[in-house]
Amino acid sequence: MQWSDEGIIIGTRRHGETSLIVELMTRAHGRHLGLVRGGRSRKVQPLLQPGNSVLAEWRARLDSHLGHYTLDGTTQRAARLIENASGLYAIQALAALLRLLPERDPHPALYEGLIAMVDHLDDPLVAGGFVVRFEVRMLDELGFGLDLERCAATGTNDDLAWVSPKTGRAVSRSAGEPYRDRLLPLPPFLADAAALASGPAELADAFRLTAYFLARHVYEPRGLEPSDARASLEALIARQREAAE
C-alpha cells in the first residue's frame, strides 16, 4: 500500500529510542498516523512540529498497518505558532478537535478550513474566532450541525440573536424575546461567514454556545472532556477583556 498527500502535522508521540509516530491531518486521507524512523533526531525534529505543512508519502504492507511516513516540509510555521500563547493554545485546541474524527476518514472541508486558519493565530481574538468557527464545522461534520442561517420560528434571516438549545436552530430577536432565559445568545459573527468577532465578550458567548452542543452531542456521550488548550485560550481572551475594562 502506498499514497502521497499533503497534510498538516497535528501531533507526535515517541516510538522506541529514535522514532516518532506522527499524526497528520491530510487533504484526502483524513487524520492519519505513521511512523517516522529517526524522527527524534535534531535534524528532523524541527520539521515534525504541530502546525507545519508537509508533503507526505505513506507506505505499508497492508492498509490496516501503522505504516511509515516519508515527509518533506512545505511550510514551516511551528516556530511562529509557539512564540505566543494564542498560537500555541489554538493549534493544540484544533488538533484536539480533529482527534474526535475517526482515523483515516477523509474530511476535505475541515482540512481546507485548517489550512485557512493556521497562519492567522497570533492574535488571541482572531485565534479564538477561528477555533469557534472550526467547532461549528466539526459539529456539522459529526452530524450535529447547527442551523444559524435563518430563524426557526419565522424563516427569515433578520436580526438573529438566539439559538435554541433543543434544536440548535437560530431564533430572531423578536421571536425569541419571550423565551430569552431559555435560549443561548448567538454572537453576530457566527451568523455571518464574512464577519469577525467584535471583541472578547462576543467570543465568550461563542465559546459557550459551541461548548454546550459539543458537550451534549460529542463529549458527554463519549465520556470525554474538552481540551485544556481550549480552556487556556478562553482564559487568555478573558484576561484581554479584563485588561480592556
C-alpha positions in Angstrom: 0.0 0.0 0.0 1.3 3.5 -0.8 -0.1 7.0 -1.3 1.1 10.6 -1.4 -0.8 13.5 0.0 -0.4 17.0 1.6 -1.0 17.4 5.3 -0.5 19.4 8.5 1.2 17.9 11.5 -1.1 17.9 14.5 0.8 15.8 16.9 3.6 13.3 17.6 4.5 10.7 20.2 7.6 8.7 20.9 8.2 5.3 19.5 11.2 3.4 20.6 14.6 5.1 21.1 14.8 7.2 18.0 11.5 7.2 16.1 8.2 9.1 16.3 4.6 8.3 15.4 3.4 11.4 13.5 -0.2 12.4 13.3 -1.3 14.3 10.2 -4.5 15.9 9.0 -4.3 15.2 5.3 -6.4 16.5 2.4 -7.5 13.2 1.0 -6.8 10.6 3.8 -8.1 12.4 6.8 -6.4 12.1 10.2 -3.7 9.6 9.6 -0.8 8.3 11.7 2.5 6.9 10.5 6.0 6.1 11.8 8.9 8.3 11.0 12.2 6.5 11.6 14.8 8.7 13.2 12.2 11.3 13.9 13.7 12.3 17.2 17.0 13.4 15.7 18.0 17.0 16.0 17.9 17.3 12.2 14.4 16.1 11.8 12.6 17.2 14.9 12.1 20.9 13.8 10.1 19.6 10.8 7.9 17.3 13.0 6.2 20.1 15.0 2.4 20.8 15.1 1.3 23.4 12.6 3.9 22.6 9.9 2.7 21.6 6.4 4.3 18.6 4.7 4.1 16.5 1.6 3.7 13.0 2.9 4.3 9.6 1.4 2.9 6.7 3.3 3.8 3.1 2.8 2.6 -0.1 4.5 2.4 -3.8 3.6 -1.3 -3.8 4.4 -3.8 -0.9 4.6 -4.6 -1.8 8.3 -0.9 -1.4 9.4 0.5 1.8 11.0 2.9 2.2 8.1 5.8 4.5 7.6 5.9 8.2 6.6 8.5 10.0 4.4 7.8 13.7 5.0 9.1 16.8 3.1 8.4 20.2 4.6 6.4 22.7 2.6 5.5 25.4 5.1 7.2 25.5 8.5 5.2 27.7 10.8 5.5 25.9 14.1 8.2 28.2 15.5 5.9 31.2 14.9 2.9 29.4 16.5 4.8 28.7 19.7 6.2 32.2 20.0 3.0 33.4 21.6 0.3 31.8 23.8 -2.6 32.2 21.5 -0.9 30.4 18.6 0.2 27.5 20.9 -3.2 27.1 22.5 -5.1 27.4 19.2 -3.1 24.8 17.3 -3.4 22.4 20.3 -7.2 23.1 20.5 -7.7 22.5 16.8 -5.7 19.2 17.0 -7.8 18.0 19.9 -10.9 18.7 17.8 -9.6 16.7 14.9 -9.0 13.8 17.1 -12.7 13.5 17.5 -12.8 12.2 13.9 -12.3 8.6 13.1 -8.8 7.9 11.9 -8.4 7.7 8.1 -11.8 9.2 7.4 -11.5 12.0 4.8 -12.8 15.4 5.7 -11.5 17.7 3.0 -13.6 20.7 4.1 -12.0 20.5 7.6 -8.6 20.3 6.0 -9.2 23.4 3.9 -10.5 25.2 7.0 -7.4 24.3 8.9 -5.2 25.5 6.1 -7.0 28.8 6.1 -6.6 29.3 9.8 -3.1 28.2 10.8 -1.3 31.3 9.5 -3.5 33.7 11.5 -3.4 32.5 15.1 -1.1 35.1 16.6 -3.8 37.3 17.9 -6.0 35.8 20.7 -9.2 37.3 19.3 -8.6 36.1 15.8 -7.4 32.7 17.1 -10.5 32.4 19.3 -12.8 33.2 16.5 -11.2 30.6 14.2 -11.3 27.9 16.9 -15.1 28.6 17.5 -15.8 28.5 13.7 -13.9 25.3 13.5 -16.0 23.8 16.3 -19.1 24.7 14.4 -17.7 22.9 11.3 -16.8 20.0 13.4 -20.3 19.7 14.8 -21.5 19.7 11.2 -19.0 17.0 10.1 -20.0 14.8 13.0 -23.7 15.0 12.1 -24.8 17.6 14.7 -24.8 20.7 12.6 -26.3 24.0 13.9 -28.7 25.9 11.7 -27.6 29.5 12.2 -28.8 31.0 8.8 -32.5 31.7 9.5 -35.0 31.9 12.3 -36.6 28.6 13.2 -39.9 30.5 14.0 -40.2 32.9 11.1 -37.9 31.5 8.4 -36.2 34.9 8.0 -32.6 35.8 8.5 -33.2 39.2 10.0 -31.7 40.1 13.4 -30.8 36.6 14.5 -30.0 36.8 18.2 -30.5 33.4 19.9 -30.1 29.6 19.4 -32.4 27.0 20.7 -30.6 24.6 23.0 -33.0 21.9 22.0 -32.8 22.1 18.2 -29.6 24.0 17.5 -31.5 26.4 15.3 -31.3 30.2 15.2 -34.1 32.4 16.5 -34.7 36.1 15.7 -34.6 38.7 18.5 -38.3 39.4 18.3 -39.4 35.8 18.1 -37.1 34.7 20.9 -37.5 37.6 23.3 -40.3 36.0 25.4 -38.1 32.9 25.9 -34.7 34.5 26.1 -33.9 32.9 29.5 -34.2 29.5 27.9 -32.1 30.4 24.8 -28.4 30.7 24.1 -27.1 34.0 22.8 -26.0 33.9 19.1 -22.9 36.0 18.5 -23.4 38.1 15.3 -20.2 36.9 13.7 -21.3 33.3 13.8 -24.3 34.2 11.7 -22.2 35.9 9.1 -19.4 33.9 7.5 -17.5 37.1 6.5 -17.6 38.8 9.9 -15.1 38.8 12.7 -15.8 38.8 16.4 -16.3 42.3 17.7 -14.4 41.6 21.0 -13.8 39.3 23.9 -17.4 39.5 25.2 -18.8 38.2 21.8 -16.2 35.5 21.8 -17.1 34.4 25.3 -20.7 33.9 24.1 -19.5 31.9 21.1 -17.4 29.6 23.2 -20.3 29.0 25.5 -22.6 28.2 22.5 -20.3 25.6 20.9 -19.3 24.2 24.3 -22.9 23.4 25.0 -23.5 21.5 21.8 -20.1 19.8 21.8 -20.7 18.6 25.4 -24.3 17.4 24.6 -23.6 15.6 21.3 -19.9 14.7 21.4 -18.0 14.8 24.7 -20.6 13.5 27.2 -21.7 10.5 25.0 -18.1 9.5 24.6 -17.1 10.2 28.2 -14.6 12.9 27.1 -13.6 16.4 28.3 -12.8 19.4 26.2 -9.1 20.0 25.8 -7.1 22.0 28.3 -5.8 24.1 25.4 -9.3 25.3 24.7 -9.8 26.4 28.3 -6.4 28.1 28.2 -7.3 30.1 25.1 -10.6 31.1 26.7 -8.7 32.3 29.8 -6.3 34.3 27.6 -9.2 36.0 25.9 -10.9 36.7 29.2 -7.7 38.4 30.5 -7.7 40.6 27.5 -11.3 41.6 28.3 -10.4 42.4 31.9 -7.5 44.5 30.8 -9.6 46.5 28.5 -12.3 47.2 31.1 
